[in-house]
């Protein structure tokens, strides 16, 4: 069976507010979470509200490419 046909895939979620402030280096880094999603139920990009330790608040974390 081909590896590209798996239903559950691993995705990386990155803080959108830390990624925008790349030039304005207030924060020491970018918050990232690793999770899984079902490709059939969620074909689009995943966005979840997660806690960002660099922003010290809950922010939207969006799916990025590997």
C-alpha positions in Angstrom: 0.0 0.0 0.0 1.3 3.5 -0.9 2.4 5.8 1.9 0.6 8.8 0.3 -2.9 7.1 0.6 -3.1 7.1 4.4 -6.3 8.5 5.8 -4.8 9.9 9.1 -1.8 12.2 8.5 0.5 14.0 10.9 0.3 17.8 10.7 2.3 20.7 12.3 0.4 23.6 13.7 2.2 26.9 14.0 1.2 30.1 15.9 -0.1 32.6 13.4 0.7 35.7 15.6 4.3 34.6 16.3 4.9 33.9 12.6 3.7 37.4 11.6 6.0 39.0 14.2 9.1 37.5 12.6 10.7 40.9 11.8 9.5 42.3 15.2 11.4 39.9 17.3 9.6 40.5 20.6 9.2 36.7 21.2 12.1 34.3 21.5 10.6 31.7 19.1 7.5 30.3 17.4 5.1 27.9 19.1 4.5 24.6 17.2 2.2 21.7 18.0 2.2 18.3 16.3 -1.2 16.5 15.8 -3.1 14.2 13.4 -6.1 14.8 11.2 -8.3 12.7 9.1 -7.8 13.6 5.5 -11.3 12.6 4.4 -13.2 14.6 7.1 -10.9 17.7 7.0 -9.5 18.1 3.5 -8.6 21.8 4.0 -6.0 23.3 6.3 -6.6 22.8 10.1 -6.8 25.8 12.5 -7.1 25.4 16.2 -6.9 27.7 19.2 -4.0 26.6 21.3 -1.9 28.2 24.0 1.3 29.9 22.8 4.0 30.1 25.5 5.8 32.9 23.7 2.7 35.2 23.4 1.4 34.1 26.8 -2.2 33.7 25.5 -4.4 31.4 23.4 -3.9 32.1 19.7 -4.9 30.5 16.4 -2.4 27.9 15.3 -2.6 27.0 11.6 -1.4 24.0 9.7 1.9 24.5 7.8 3.7 22.4 5.2 6.4 20.0 6.4 
